[in-house]
Amino acid sequence: MPVVALESTIISHGLPRPENLRVAIEVEEVVRSSGAIPATIAVVDGTVHVGLDQQLLEQVAARDDIVKAGVRDLPIVVARSGSAATTVAATSVIAHTCGIEVFATGGLGGVHRQARDSWDESADLTTLASTAVTVVCSGVKSILDVGATLERMETLNITILGYRTSRFPGFYLPDSGHDLTWRVDDAAEVSDVMRSRAALGLTGAIVVANPIRSDAALDPDLHDATLAEGLQMARSRGIAGKDVTPFLLDHFHRATHGASLQANAELIVNNAELAARIASARKLVAGP
């Protein structure tokens, strides 16, 4: 059967308890109901798990010793018998190693604002440049420099497909304000691109940019005002580097009275459903 990889950082660090476990279970259920097998990836007590049973899923959602691990952190966590949730980059590498072609997440990391001074750029980008997975997401987190991120993705030869859109999604918003070159309208088209990538011997990722539904998105004015306020607060408090993203996401949750949390949950479930359809279409073409 087709398999869809799922990251675990959204469970341990992206959503508050107990909402995190509820969403994790819902995401796995929607993958199953769409004809694929969910494989949530995490490290528990020094062992990399590709697919979590209910007990392990609950541990990742509830334990306080779950760290956030990128690719560079994995050997240390495993060597020390630690436990970690995997980022987009780490999940992509582990999925690819196991032969899983399709991966669903919420939003990618990217180039941070003021990156000209800080050089702050997510390892998601360089990892996807050399990892042949297909990632279904709702763009990059809107708190990042979206334009600069798209430029970096072009430089790194990361293929981007807009799913039923010619505009790059804005995570909480359906439209980030940036055009896309390529559009697809069904899962079979994505499968065709995946097949062509393999035939050409290319090793970079395909990003399927799937916009959040309009009825689940944040109000654009509320989004922009919340982002501007959060950025100003981060500057005034001296918050920088990797601490900016969790600070801003928490600010969104508080300032929008949970609306951003609801949007985040909606988009990851929607992405998981599309990823399952893509995996099924790919399996149908590839065979056993």
C-alpha positions as semicolon CSV with decimal commas, in nm:
position;residue;x (nm);y (nm);z (nm)
1;M;0,000;0,000;0,000
2;P;0,108;0,363;-0,046
3;V;0,273;0,530;0,254
4;V;0,275;0,895;0,364
5;A;0,547;1,022;0,598
6;L;0,442;1,270;0,867
7;E;0,666;1,492;1,079
8;S;0,644;1,497;1,457
9;T;0,764;1,850;1,542
10;I;0,413;1,983;1,492
11;I;0,301;1,737;1,762
12;S;0,568;1,813;2,022
13;H;0,642;2,179;1,952
14;G;0,389;2,318;1,705
15;L;0,058;2,268;1,883
16;P;-0,039;2,299;2,252
17;R;-0,156;2,003;2,460
18;P;-0,399;1,829;2,433
19;E;-0,479;1,969;2,088
20;N;-0,152;1,828;1,955
21;L;-0,251;1,465;2,015
22;R;-0,600;1,517;1,877
23;V;-0,463;1,665;1,554
24;A;-0,195;1,394;1,524
25;I;-0,462;1,124;1,546
26;E;-0,688;1,308;1,300
27;V;-0,404;1,345;1,049
28;E;-0,327;0,973;1,063
29;E;-0,695;0,888;1,028
30;V;-0,740;1,105;0,719
31;V;-0,438;0,938;0,555
32;R;-0,589;0,594;0,621
33;S;-0,933;0,698;0,499
34;S;-0,771;0,826;0,179
35;G;-0,616;0,488;0,105
36;A;-0,261;0,517;0,241
37;I;-0,062;0,419;0,551
38;P;0,051;0,703;0,781
39;A;0,414;0,689;0,900
40;T;0,470;0,952;1,167
41;I;0,846;0,976;1,224
42;A;1,015;1,040;1,559
43;V;1,307;0,926;1,774
44;V;1,203;0,762;2,102
45;D;1,467;0,654;2,355
46;G;1,739;0,638;2,092
47;T;1,544;0,448;1,828
48;V;1,421;0,604;1,505
49;H;1,059;0,505;1,453
50;V;0,898;0,527;1,109
51;G;0,537;0,490;1,208
52;L;0,416;0,528;1,568
53;D;0,164;0,315;1,752
54;Q;-0,084;0,483;1,986
55;Q;0,145;0,458;2,289
56;L;0,443;0,615;2,112
57;L;0,223;0,886;1,960
58;E;0,100;0,975;2,309
59;Q;0,458;0,987;2,437
60;V;0,568;1,230;2,167
61;A;0,266;1,447;2,244
62;A;0,303;1,444;2,624
63;R;0,667;1,399;2,727
64;D;0,869;1,704;2,830
65;D;1,204;1,560;2,719
66;I;1,121;1,554;2,345
67;V;1,368;1,784;2,172
68;K;1,339;1,924;1,821
69;A;1,588;1,749;1,592
70;G;1,713;1,848;1,250
71;V;1,939;1,627;1,041
72;R;2,254;1,742;1,220
73;D;2,102;1,653;1,559
74;L;1,997;1,297;1,476
75;P;2,330;1,119;1,542
76;I;2,367;1,291;1,879
77;V;2,012;1,213;1,992
78;V;2,042;0,848;1,887
79;A;2,390;0,806;2,042
80;R;2,262;0,941;2,375
81;S;1,941;0,732;2,366
82;G;1,742;1,054;2,357
83;S;1,397;1,132;2,223
84;A;1,320;1,385;1,952
85;A;1,058;1,511;1,715
86;T;1,182;1,543;1,360
87;T;1,180;1,864;1,156
88;V;1,084;1,880;0,789
89;A;1,448;1,823;0,695
90;A;1,503;1,527;0,929
91;T;1,170;1,369;0,836
92;S;1,251;1,403;0,466
93;V;1,590;1,233;0,503
94;I;1,454;0,944;0,711
95;A;1,155;0,894;0,480
96;H;1,379;0,892;0,172
97;T;1,616;0,644;0,338
98;C;1,319;0,409;0,392
99;G;1,188;0,449;0,038
100;I;0,887;0,664;0,130
101;E;0,830;0,912;-0,153
102;V;0,553;1,138;-0,019
103;F;0,557;1,351;0,293
104;A;0,290;1,583;0,437
105;T;0,353;1,878;0,665
106;G;0,208;2,219;0,749
107;G;0,461;2,472;0,627
108;L;0,828;2,465;0,532
109;G;1,106;2,660;0,694
110;G;1,283;2,918;0,486
111;V;1,475;3,244;0,484
112;H;1,411;3,453;0,794
113;R;1,349;3,824;0,791
114;Q;1,670;4,025;0,840
115;A;1,863;3,726;0,702
116;R;2,102;3,974;0,536
117;D;2,239;4,039;0,883
118;S;2,182;3,706;1,059
119;W;2,226;3,456;0,772
120;D;1,933;3,275;0,931
121;E;1,798;3,019;0,686
122;S;1,623;2,692;0,762
123;A;1,809;2,368;0,687
124;D;1,483;2,253;0,524
125;L;1,589;2,427;0,204
126;T;1,934;2,276;0,154
127;T;1,807;1,934;0,261
128;L;1,522;1,942;0,011
129;A;1,770;2,041;-0,259
130;S;1,933;1,698;-0,232
131;T;1,651;1,471;-0,110
132;A;1,413;1,317;-0,363
133;V;1,088;1,340;-0,170
134;T;0,758;1,500;-0,259
135;V;0,645;1,737;0,016
136;V;0,285;1,854;0,039
137;C;0,265;2,179;0,237
138;S;0,082;2,512;0,252
139;G;0,388;2,711;0,151
140;V;0,638;2,842;0,403
141;K;0,546;2,994;0,735
142;S;0,415;3,344;0,667
143;I;0,635;3,489;0,941
144;L;0,936;3,430;0,712
145;D;1,066;3,627;0,414
146;V;0,858;3,447;0,152
147;G;1,008;3,623;-0,150
148;A;1,365;3,548;-0,044
149;T;1,269;3,189;0,031
150;L;1,129;3,141;-0,318
151;E;1,448;3,286;-0,466
152;R;1,656;3,041;-0,263
153;M;1,435;2,750;-0,370
154;E;1,492;2,847;-0,733
155;T;1,868;2,864;-0,678
156;L;1,862;2,522;-0,510
157;N;1,660;2,367;-0,797
158;I;1,366;2,271;-0,578
159;T;1,063;2,206;-0,799
160;I;0,745;2,386;-0,686
161;L;0,399;2,289;-0,807
162;G;0,095;2,496;-0,715
163;Y;-0,195;2,262;-0,644
164;R;-0,494;2,413;-0,824
165;T;-0,334;2,754;-0,791
166;S;-0,081;2,973;-0,971
167;R;0,001;3,164;-0,653
168;F;0,231;3,050;-0,375
169;P;0,027;2,985;-0,057
170;G;0,087;3,194;0,253
171;F;0,045;2,926;0,523
172;Y;-0,236;3,090;0,725
173;L;-0,347;3,259;0,400
174;P;-0,427;3,104;0,060
175;D;-0,208;3,357;-0,123
176;S;0,131;3,495;-0,019
177;G;0,132;3,748;-0,301
178;H;0,388;3,560;-0,513
179;D;0,333;3,395;-0,851
180;L;0,421;3,035;-0,934
181;T;0,544;2,907;-1,270
182;W;0,388;2,561;-1,259
183;R;0,039;2,445;-1,165
184;V;-0,114;2,097;-1,131
185;D;-0,481;2,015;-1,088
186;D;-0,489;1,655;-0,964
187;A;-0,280;1,392;-0,788
188;A;-0,208;1,205;-1,110
189;E;-0,025;1,510;-1,250
190;V;0,199;1,517;-0,945
191;S;0,268;1,146;-0,991
192;D;0,367;1,213;-1,353
193;V;0,618;1,477;-1,240
194;M;0,759;1,236;-0,981
195;R;0,801;0,968;-1,247
196;S;0,978;1,213;-1,478
197;R;1,210;1,324;-1,199
198;A;1,314;0,963;-1,137
199;A;1,364;0,897;-1,510
200;L;1,587;1,204;-1,536
201;G;1,794;1,095;-1,236
202;L;1,727;1,417;-1,046
203;T;1,765;1,415;-0,669
204;G;1,590;1,729;-0,548
205;A;1,252;1,755;-0,380
206;I;0,918;1,838;-0,535
207;V;0,715;2,080;-0,324
208;V;0,339;2,061;-0,378
209;A;0,206;2,395;-0,255
210;N;-0,150;2,331;-0,137
211;P;-0,336;2,646;-0,020
212;I;-0,540;2,646;0,297
213;R;-0,913;2,655;0,222
214;S;-1,049;3,009;0,212
215;D;-1,309;2,934;0,479
216;A;-1,036;2,809;0,716
217;A;-0,783;3,088;0,653
218;L;-0,709;3,380;0,883
219;D;-0,851;3,719;0,796
220;P;-0,573;3,892;0,594
221;D;-0,596;4,217;0,791
222;L;-0,580;4,031;1,122
223;H;-0,284;3,829;0,994
224;D;-0,086;4,135;0,882
225;A;-0,155;4,331;1,200
226;T;-0,063;4,034;1,420
227;L;0,259;3,972;1,227
228;A;0,365;4,338;1,245
229;E;0,294;4,348;1,619
230;G;0,481;4,022;1,678
231;L;0,788;4,133;1,483
232;Q;0,800;4,458;1,681
233;M;0,771;4,269;2,010
234;A;1,050;4,030;1,908
235;R;1,281;4,321;1,823
236;S;1,206;4,506;2,146
237;R;1,275;4,194;2,354
238;G;1,595;4,104;2,170
239;I;1,457;3,774;2,042
240;A;1,660;3,654;1,744
241;G;1,772;3,349;1,548
242;K;1,592;3,019;1,597
243;D;1,389;3,167;1,885
244;V;1,196;3,402;1,655
245;T;0,974;3,140;1,489
246;P;0,834;2,979;1,808
247;F;0,789;3,325;1,961
248;L;0,589;3,452;1,662
249;L;0,378;3,135;1,634
250;D;0,292;3,163;2,003
251;H;0,209;3,532;1,955
252;F;-0,024;3,444;1,667
253;H;-0,202;3,188;1,883
254;R;-0,254;3,437;2,166
255;A;-0,333;3,744;1,958
256;T;-0,584;3,567;1,732
257;H;-0,750;3,392;2,030
258;G;-0,676;3,050;1,885
259;A;-0,779;3,123;1,526
260;S;-0,424;3,060;1,399
261;L;-0,418;2,728;1,584
262;Q;-0,740;2,624;1,413
263;A;-0,601;2,728;1,075
264;N;-0,281;2,532;1,139
265;A;-0,477;2,218;1,225
266;E;-0,702;2,255;0,920
267;L;-0,417;2,294;0,674
268;I;-0,213;1,997;0,800
269;V;-0,517;1,768;0,777
270;N;-0,588;1,898;0,426
271;N;-0,226;1,843;0,322
272;A;-0,225;1,489;0,462
273;E;-0,534;1,401;0,260
274;L;-0,377;1,531;-0,062
275;A;-0,049;1,353;0,015
276;A;-0,237;1,023;0,052
277;R;-0,400;1,073;-0,288
278;I;-0,063;1,151;-0,446
279;A;0,097;0,845;-0,285
280;S;-0,191;0,631;-0,410
281;A;-0,160;0,769;-0,763
282;R;0,216;0,710;-0,758
283;K;0,172;0,353;-0,630
284;L;-0,086;0,282;-0,899
285;V;0,166;0,381;-1,167
286;A;0,475;0,228;-1,005
287;G;0,318;-0,102;-0,902
288;P;0,443;-0,325;-0,620
